[in-house]
């Protein structure tokens, strides 16, 4: 039996565009809010401001993914185990999970220009602190600060692009910001791998801090005053999680992210130690993986028109098979490379699927649905990294990937069950 939830909307929902990265997604309303402090619609400054936001997205995502390519070096440099070094990926997830709903509830009265600049400076401080930290404890405190910034960034920045250029340019503005997100995903891992080998992990984070400073300067020059939309309410968040379809989506999304990041956090040591690939080859594979994710996200738009839950289940099943394949066949370099590229392609469908599922479960409150999704997936990301840390410290890298594969398969099965029990809102 199919259960369709009927809810009388309190207001008309704004159209949204889904933007996805390797570890995060955001729902960005396309409908702009007109205000006289923003640039004239379609003006040059408006488009420059959108470009500055894309640069901010690039730096945020790059900073998020940098440690994955540097974990072996960081572990050696701080004289800790690989599992403990993996906490650099785990800790920001918990911070982002807490900060996303708090910013949704409490940031309604702050000018968005000021908020964006402060968030950029906070990323700068975090990267500089990691570069200089003498021990793991201070490194983790710096990454906790970054995680709080990450959750706030996706909550606050999401609606800003279309406001800068107006209704006619809203879609193009989102495309430009998405390019920054995708660029950070593609660059973060190989840049960390390359710079880490060239100058060491500390100088790599120092370079990231310098890049962040340049972005903040650009934003300070080109961004206009951007007034907030107004107050937000706790009841909007509660309304999302009380939907049956949303709860199924949250559960499937959490399980698939746990599986994904159990494996992804330790992909560099797996390819180095188990597959015996060189750093240069690994960096190239990361670039191809990221490009595959971009292609998968583009294809996902057409797949979701046929059915979000079914597309999610199918893509997750393939990702599970690829992870299990890596566990058993990852010692063959050419095959491991092929499986990694396909992993990126199909994860490009699964990742935005987690958000579209929640959005279609609560179509009249897209920003609240997005905030709930950010918190849910960041907790899952942290849990996955933590599970990977436990496994890599107590078993083998093969077991890490095998466990991850069965976790993702469980998410696919959960989605298959959900497809029979709930119906989502129709997506045009």
ABEGO torsion letter per residue (X at the ends): XBBBBBBBBABBBBBBBBBBBAABBBBBBABBBBBAABBBBGBAAAAAAAAAAAAAAAAAAAAAAAAAAAAAAAAAAAGBBAAAAAAAAAAAAAAAAAAAAAAAAAAAABBAAAAAAAAAAAAAAAAAAAAABABAAAAAAAAAAAAAAAAAAAAAAAAAAAAAAEAAAAAAAAAAAAAAAAAAAAAAAAAAAAAAAAAEAAAAAAAAAAAAAAAAAAAAAABBBBBBAEBBBAAAAAAAAABAAAAAAAAAAAAAAAAAAAAAAAAAAAAAAAAGBBAAAAAAAAAAAAAAAAAAAAAAAAAAAAEAAAAAAAAAAAAAAAAAAAAAAAABAAAAAAAAAAAAAAAAAAAAAAAAAAAAABAABAAAAAAAAAAAAAAAAAAAAAAAAAAAAABBAAAAAAAAAAAAAAAAAAAAAAAAABBBBBBX
